[in-house]
Amino acid sequence: MKQAKNFINYLKNKNRKEVINIAIRQAKKDEVTKDGRSWFVDLSYTDLLGRRHRYHSRKFDSRRDARDHEAEFKLKVKNATDYSDMTFKDLIEEHYKYQEDKVKVTTLKNYQTMRPFLEPLDNLKLTTFNIRHYEMWRQTVNAKNISTTYKNGLYKYLKTLLNFGTKWYDINFYKIYSKMTNFTNPNERKKEMLFYTHQEFQKFLSAEDDLKYRCLFQTLFYCGLRNGELRGLSWEDIDFNKRTLTVNKNVVKVPNDKTDKNYTITSPKTSSSYRTIPIPLFLINDLERLYDKDSNYYGFKDNWFVFGNIDPIPDSTLRDRKTKNAFYAGVKDIRIHDFRHSCASLLIDSGANITLVAKYLGHTKIDETLNTYSHMYQNRLDTIVNIIENQNEKFIDYQPKEQLPEPIKIIESKEDQDEYIYIVPEKKKKEKDDFVL
């Protein structure tokens, strides 16, 4: 009976995460401090990983002081193991700390940007969070003047936080998780993708007379680089002999505390963004001229940025130059990223294979290319029909025509007159093959 009782007590305390064996003790005479302090706290406890620890406090003047310290320490350990009072604000902060050394600085910046939209949930205890709270938050966000795409980004971030809370703090969000719905707006029109045709780009480029900027905009248009990839391109990334450029880094608009720069150099967006692509001959010739010009600067090194020098060209300078050229050329003003769309349009309209387009642009999957530029392929459906029709006409033209046998002339005699009658023999039936495939 006693063994069964002890086993039941063991099961009850097995998963408890709180201080145990708390005791206030008084030191022996030879252990009392010189100023007479003798009371201390001596206890053991279990941490989050199930490891046992022994805590031995400093000595206090009185038993009351030791007991106050005991209560303070007990609360501290309990807060580290008991999450019943944890709020969304606490969860967001813990998630950010956890991610600091695991994700890119751009991702951390996105967390900071999205943080204000989660403030309505800040003081809500995680253990009380239910589907009604979510719907209230959803309605608050839905009233904001932001795109549906961004709203769903907030929705995804919230789900990430809930997953983090379930994994690390054993808070069950599964019932709520399955009922949560994302944002939809059937009345919202998808923004039209802007891009330059080849003719429009040539008109745009005619307004630019500076060699560096001519090379810059041609690299955007013909190589399809992202903004950060373009700004991160250094001279050592260009192989003039093989006529290629290599994308291996990215410049983002996040201040770097270590270098005191207003930008940070990171890895490319995805693993597929690492790529080496060929450069058109006319562009490689312009880049060679630009290299010869830049290499005359004092202290020049091949690790200098192609579009910049020691530092990459500022993003604001790039945008201003683009807007000025569009104005003077009399063409529409598109975003820097739209030059990448223009490159995709040029390749697709020229009949480039979709797999090669995806590889050239550094997309992870072909689906990404198709989803982004499916409307451009829609314009080529007529071409596909023309191909089918041409093939069908060729088949008809070259199909061998069956030759009819020459009629056999047979003279049939009649009583009243003689006449020639042409009789065509019946076509011989084709014998059936022994084997039918």
For each residue, the residues with C-beta under 8 A, 3 or more apart:
1: 4 5
2: 5 6
3: 6 7
4: 1 7 8
5: 1 2 8 9
6: 2 3 9 10
7: 3 4 10 11
8: 4 5 11 12
9: 5 6 12 13
10: 6 7 13 14
11: 7 8 14
12: 8 9 16
13: 9 10 16 20
14: 10 11
15:
16: 12 13 20 46
17: 46 48 81 82
18: 45 74 77 78 81 82
19: 22 43 45 73 74 77 78
20: 13 16 43 44 45 46
21: 43 44 45
22: 19 41 43 70 74
23: 41 42 43
24: 39 40 41 42 63 66 67 70
25: 39 40 41 42
26: 38 39 40 63
27: 31 32 38 39 40 59
28: 31 32
29: 32
30:
31: 27 28 38
32: 27 28 29 36 37 38 59
33: 36 37 38 59
34:
35:
36: 32 33 61
37: 32 33 58 59 60 61
38: 26 27 31 32 33 59
39: 24 25 26 27 59 60 61 62 63 65 66
40: 24 25 26 27 56 57 58 59 60 66
41: 22 23 24 25 55 56 57 66 69 70 73
42: 23 24 25 54 55 56 57
43: 19 20 21 22 23 54 55 70 73
44: 20 21 52 53 54 55
45: 18 19 20 21 52 53 55 77
46: 16 17 20 50 51 52 53
47: 50 51 53 80 81
48: 17 80 81
49:
50: 46 47
51: 46 47
52: 44 45 46
53: 44 45 46 47
54: 42 43 44
55: 41 42 43 44 45 73
56: 40 41 42
57: 40 41 42 60 66 69 70 73
58: 37 40
59: 27 32 33 37 38 39 40
60: 37 39 40 57 63 65 66 69
61: 36 37 39 65
62: 39 65 66
63: 24 26 39 60 66 67
64: 67 68
65: 39 60 61 62 68 69
66: 24 39 40 41 57 60 62 63 69 70
67: 24 63 64 70 71
68: 64 65 71 72
69: 41 57 60 65 66 72 73
70: 22 24 41 43 57 66 67 73 74
71: 67 68 74 75
72: 68 69 75 76
73: 19 41 43 55 57 69 70 76 77
74: 18 19 22 70 71 77 78
75: 71 72 78 79
76: 72 73 79 80
77: 18 19 45 73 74 80 81
78: 18 19 74 75 81 82
79: 75 76 82 85
80: 47 48 76 77
81: 17 18 47 48 77 78
82: 17 18 78 79 85
83: 86 126 127 169 170 171
84: 125 127
85: 79 82 125
86: 83 90 91 125 126 127 165 169 171
87: 90 91 122 123 124 125 126
88: 91 92 118 121 122 123 124 126 129 161
89: 92 93 122 123
90: 86 87 93 94
91: 86 87 88 94 95 126 161 164 165 169
92: 88 89 95 96 115 118 122 161
93: 89 90 96 97
94: 90 91 97 98 164 168
95: 91 92 98 99 111 160 161 164
96: 92 93 99 100 108 111
97: 93 94 100
98: 94 95 102 164 168
99: 95 96 102 103 107 108 111
100: 96 97 103 108
101:
102: 98 99
103: 99 100 107 108
104: 107 108 252 266 267
105: 108 109 252 254 264 266
106: 109 110 252 254 266
107: 99 103 104 110 111
108: 96 99 100 103 104 105 111 112
109: 105 106 112 113 252 254
110: 106 107 113 114
111: 95 96 99 107 108 114 115 157
112: 108 109 115
113: 109 110
114: 110 111 117 118 153 154 157
115: 92 111 112 118 119
116: 119
117: 114 141 144 154
118: 88 92 114 115 121 122 137 154 157 158 161
119: 115 116 122
120: 136 137 140
121: 88 118 124 129 133 137
122: 87 88 89 92 118 119
123: 87 88 89
124: 87 88 121 128 129 133
125: 84 85 86 87 128 129
126: 83 86 87 88 91 129 165 169 171
127: 83 84 86 171
128: 124 125 133
129: 88 121 124 125 126 133 134 173 176
130: 133 134 176
131: 134 135 175 176 179 180
132: 135 136
133: 121 124 128 129 130 136 137
134: 129 130 131 137 138 176 179 180
135: 131 132 138 139
136: 120 132 133 139 140
137: 118 120 121 133 134 140 141 158
138: 134 135 141 142 155 181 183
139: 135 136 142 143
140: 120 136 137 143 144
141: 117 137 138 144 146 151 154 183
142: 138 139 151 183
143: 139 140
144: 117 140 141 151
145:
146: 141 150 151
147: 150 151 188
148: 151 152 183 184 185 188
149: 152 153
150: 146 147 153 154
151: 141 142 144 146 147 148 154 155 183
152: 148 149 155 156 182 183
153: 114 149 150 156 157
154: 114 117 118 141 150 151 157 158
155: 138 151 152 158 159 180 182 183
156: 152 153 159 160
157: 111 114 118 153 154 160 161
158: 118 137 154 155 161 162
159: 155 156 162 163 177 180
160: 95 156 157 163 164
161: 88 91 92 95 118 157 158 164 165
162: 158 159 165 166 173 176 177
163: 159 160 166 167 173
164: 91 94 95 98 160 161 167 168
165: 86 91 126 161 162 168 169 171 173
166: 162 163 169 170 171 172 173 174
167: 163 164
168: 94 98 164 165
169: 83 86 91 126 165 166
170: 83 166
171: 83 86 126 127 165 166
172: 166 175
173: 129 162 163 165 166 176 177
174: 166 177 178
175: 131 172 178 179
176: 129 130 131 134 162 173 179 180
177: 159 162 173 174 180
178: 174 175
179: 131 134 175 176
180: 131 134 155 159 176 177
181: 138
182: 152 155
183: 138 141 142 148 151 152 155
184: 148
185: 148 188
186:
187:
188: 147 148 185
189:
190:
191:
192:
193: 338 341 375
194: 332 334 335 338 341
195: 334 338 339 341 342 344 345
196: 200 201 204 221 331 334 338 339 342
197: 200 201 342 345
198: 201 202 346
199: 202 203
200: 196 197 203 204 331 332
201: 196 197 198 204 205 217 221 342
202: 198 199 205 206
203: 199 200 206 207 329 330 331
204: 196 200 201 207 208 217 325 326 329 331
205: 201 202 208 214 217 218 325 329
206: 202 203 329
207: 203 204 324 325 326 328 329
208: 204 205 213 214 217 321 325
209: 214
210: 213 214
211: 214 215 286 289 290 293
212: 215 216 290 307
213: 208 210 216 217 321 325
214: 205 208 209 210 211 217 218 286
215: 211 212 218 219 283 286 287 290 306 307
216: 212 213 219 220 230 307 313 318
217: 201 204 205 208 213 214 220 221 322 325 339
218: 205 214 215 221 222 283 286
219: 215 216 222 223 225 230 233 245 283 307
220: 216 217 223 224 225 230 336 339 340 343
221: 196 201 217 218 339 342 343 346
222: 218 219 279 280 283 343 346
223: 219 220 245 277 279 283 343
224: 220 339 340 343 344 347 360 361
225: 219 220 229 230 233 247 340
226: 229 230 250 269 273 337 340 362
227: 230 231 315 318 336 337
228: 231 232 250 251 252 266 269
229: 225 226 232 233 247 249 250 268 273 362
230: 216 219 220 225 226 227 233 307
231: 227 228 251 263 305 307 308 312 313 315 318
232: 228 229 247 249 250 251 265 305 312
233: 219 225 229 230 237 238 245 247 305 306 307
234: 237 249 302 303 304 305 306
235: 238 291 294 302 303 304 306
236: 302 303
237: 233 234 245 246 247 248 306
238: 233 235 244 245 246 279 287 291 306
239: 242 243 244 245 246
240: 243 284 287 288 291
241:
242: 239
243: 239 240 278 279 281 284
244: 238 239 276 277 278 279
245: 219 223 233 237 238 239 276 277 279
246: 237 238 239 275 276
247: 225 229 232 233 237 268 273 274 275 276 277 362
248: 237 267 268 274
249: 229 232 234 265 266 267 268
250: 226 228 229 232 265 266 267 268 269 273
251: 228 231 232 263 264 265 266 312
252: 104 105 106 109 228 263 264 265 266
253: 262 263 315
254: 105 106 109 263 264
255: 261 262 263 264
256: 259 260 261 262 263 264 265
257: 260
258:
259: 256
260: 256 257
261: 255 256 264 311
262: 253 255 256
263: 231 251 252 253 254 255 256 311 312
264: 105 251 252 254 255 256 261
265: 232 249 250 251 252 256
266: 104 105 106 228 249 250 251 252
267: 104 248 249 250
268: 229 247 248 249 250 273 274 362
269: 226 228 250 273 362
270: 273 362 364
271: 274 364
272: 275 362 363 364
273: 226 229 247 250 268 269 270 362
274: 247 248 268 271 362
275: 246 247 272 359 360 362
276: 244 245 246 247
277: 223 244 245 247 360
278: 243 244
279: 222 223 238 243 244 245 283 284 287
280: 222 283 284
281: 243 284 285
282: 285 286
283: 215 218 219 222 223 279 280 286 287
284: 240 243 279 280 281 287 288
285: 281 282 288 289
286: 211 214 215 218 282 283 289 290
287: 215 238 240 279 283 284 290 291 306
288: 240 284 285 291 292
289: 211 285 286 292 293
290: 211 212 215 286 287 293 294 306
291: 235 238 240 287 288 294 295
292: 288 289 295 296
293: 211 289 290 296
294: 235 290 291 297 300 304 309
295: 291 292 300
296: 292 293 300
297: 294 300 309
298:
299:
300: 294 295 296 297 304
301: 304
302: 234 235 236
303: 234 235 236
304: 234 235 294 300 301 308 309 310
305: 231 232 233 234 308 309 310 311 312 313
306: 215 233 234 235 237 238 287 290
307: 212 215 216 219 230 231 233 312 313 318
308: 231 304 305 311 312 313
309: 294 297 304 305
310: 304 305
311: 261 263 305 308
312: 231 232 251 263 305 307 308
313: 216 231 305 307 308 317 318
314: 317 318
315: 227 231 253 318 319
316: 319 320
317: 313 314 320 321
318: 216 227 231 307 313 314 315 321 322 336
319: 315 316 322 323 336
320: 316 317 323 324
321: 208 213 317 318 324 325
322: 217 318 319 325 326 333 336
323: 319 320 326 327 333
324: 207 320 321 327 328
325: 204 205 207 208 213 217 321 322 328 329
326: 204 207 322 323 329 331 332 333 334
327: 323 324 330 333
328: 207 324 325
329: 203 204 205 206 207 325 326
330: 203 327
331: 196 200 203 204 326
332: 194 200 326
333: 322 323 326 327
334: 194 195 196 326 338 339 342
335: 194 338
336: 220 227 318 319 322 339
337: 226 227 340 341
338: 193 194 195 196 334 335 341 342
339: 195 196 217 220 221 224 334 336 342 343
340: 220 224 225 226 337 343 344 361
341: 193 194 195 337 338 344 345 373
342: 195 196 197 201 221 334 338 339 345 346
343: 220 221 222 223 224 339 340 346 347 361
344: 195 224 340 341 347 348 357 361 369 372 373 376
345: 195 197 341 342 348 349 373 376
346: 198 221 222 342 343 349 350
347: 224 343 344 350 352 356 357 360
348: 344 345 351 352 357 373 376 377 380
349: 345 346 376 379 380
350: 346 347
351: 348 380
352: 347 348 356 357 360
353: 356 357
354: 357 358 366 369 370 377
355: 358 359 366
356: 347 352 353 359 360
357: 344 347 348 352 353 354 360 361 369 373
358: 354 355 361 363 365 366 368 369
359: 275 355 356 362 363
360: 224 275 277 347 352 356 357
361: 224 340 343 344 357 358 369
362: 226 229 247 268 269 270 272 273 274 275 359
363: 272 358 359 366 368 369
364: 270 271 272 368
365: 358 368 369
366: 354 355 358 363 369 370
367: 370 371
368: 358 363 364 365 371 372
369: 344 354 357 358 361 363 365 366 372 373
370: 354 366 367 373 374 377
371: 367 368 374
372: 344 368 369
373: 341 344 345 348 357 369 370 376 377
374: 370 371 377 378
375: 193 378 379
376: 344 345 348 349 373 379 380
377: 348 354 370 373 374 380 381
378: 374 375 381
379: 349 375 376 382
380: 348 349 351 376 377 383 384
381: 377 378 384 385
382: 379 385 386
383: 380 386 387
384: 380 381 387 388
385: 381 382 388 389
386: 382 383 389 390
387: 383 384 390 391
388: 384 385 391 392
389: 385 386 392 393
390: 386 387 393 394
391: 387 388 394 395
392: 388 389 395 396
393: 389 390 396 397
394: 390 391 397 398
395: 391 392 398 399
396: 392 393 399
397: 393 394
398: 394 395
399: 395 396
400:
401:
402:
403:
404:
405: 424 425
406:
407: 422 423 424
408: 422 423 424 425
409: 420 422
410: 421 422 423
411: 418 420 421
412: 419 421
413: 418
414: 417 418 419
415:
416:
417: 414
418: 411 413 414
419: 412 414
420: 409 411
421: 410 411 412
422: 407 408 409 410
423: 407 408 410
424: 405 407 408
425: 405 408
426:
427:
428:
429:
430:
431:
432:
433: 436
434:
435:
436: 433
437:
